[in-house]
């Protein structure tokens, strides 16, 4: 059984063999984008790298014992999808959802398509472009967040929060710090009282 770190290396190697587009960070050293960059998308076809990277992850995850990969029918905001699930107890399914717009978009979710942890690229305009390496790292990080575990998330009527060992995030109309702390305790296996209307998700690591 491979580790999450070893998987990242295998995925990167397979991806490199595809000879996909790569480009430097157009805003080195934190340079501020120009005003006109916000309304410009240079070479939108190059964002196909996010779909290719996700497929490399699906391929290598599917080669691991106890991992099942199956397609998902198109949904409201994606054109193709893949569900990847581990047979290990306590894990959450990973969903890789491909959307075809002006440029390719990858939605990384867990359990259900609406439970997204990332939309990549989050914009696509030139002003929000930090280069291909930054984008691919973001894809890897979000997938590893689910696969690597532990991971915990809360979803309320108009808010959300999530936690994993490398960080946390939250948004909406609640005490965000308190909700991310609640996620951390959930990940540790604590018996906690959930806010009214909240749904909790806890995922263990897929691999040792």
CORJOFEN-V543506 format. One record per backbone hydrogen bond with DSSP energy under -1.0 kcal/mol. NH is the residue of the N-H (numbers start at 1). CO is the residue of the C=O. If there is no record, write none. Layout:
# CORJOFEN-V543506
NH CO
NH CO
This chain:
# CORJOFEN-V543506
7 3
8 4
9 5
10 6
11 7
12 8
13 9
14 10
15 11
16 12
17 13
18 15
19 16
31 28
37 34
38 35
39 36
40 37
46 43
47 44
48 45
49 46
50 47
52 48
53 49
54 50
55 51
56 52
57 53
58 54
59 55
60 56
61 57
62 58
64 61
67 64
68 85
70 83
72 81
75 78
79 98
80 98
82 96
83 70
84 94
85 68
87 66
91 88
94 84
95 109
96 82
97 107
98 80
99 105
101 103
105 99
106 120
107 97
108 118
109 95
110 115
111 93
112 110
115 112
116 114
117 108
118 108
120 106
126 40
127 37
129 126
132 23
135 131
136 132
137 133
138 134
139 135
140 136
141 137
142 138
143 139
144 140
145 141
147 143
148 144
151 203
152 163
153 201
154 161
155 199
156 159
160 171
161 154
162 169
163 152
164 167
167 164
169 162
171 160
176 174
179 175
180 176
181 177
182 178
183 179
184 180
185 181
186 182
187 183
188 184
189 186
190 185
198 195
199 155
201 153
203 151
204 90
206 147
